[in-house]
Amino acid sequence: MALHEQNMKDQEKWPLDRVLREAKGLFKKTRSQGAAIAAVFSCTTELREELLQRGTVYIGWQEVEVTDYVDVTCCNRCQQFGHPEKYCRAAEVTCSRCGVTGNSQADACQSTSASCATCKRFGRKEAASHCTAARDCPARVNAENRSVAMTNYGI
């Protein structure tokens, strides 16, 4: 396991059998070109603390930043955070590009500027500065912070 071999091999506290027991690879996040941008692991609290304290680890020929993985769901129907489209109760579809209710296809959207549907719904002035679910969207940041607050890290 590269995590152990390249980062923890010389530490008595973290022998290979312990790392294998305490870390479980879950999945990789990739871009459309297929290059991995994140490897997501589930691990014990103690191993998590060790890795977060390091800040980065080496995997293959890459130096990888260590962070908690926080994934929030954004509905493809109403563009609100916290539920998938399957459980959405919205009567009409909202466009993810312009935030207009009734405009169902972001690809076919005729709007010349992006506007976040979530920020628009909550009357936020920064709604016109980004599209729905952008990394810097205040609604997304709030949803991620709520998710972290509800996560039990075993501490």
Secondary structure, DSSP 8 states (H G I E B T S, - for coil): -HHHHHHTTT-TTS-HHHHHHHEEEEEEEE-TTS-EEEEEEEE-HHHHHHHHHH-EEEETTEEEE--------B-TTT--BSS-GGG---SS-B-TTT--BT---STT---SS---HHHHHTT-GGGGGS-TT-TT-HHHHHHHHHHHHH-----
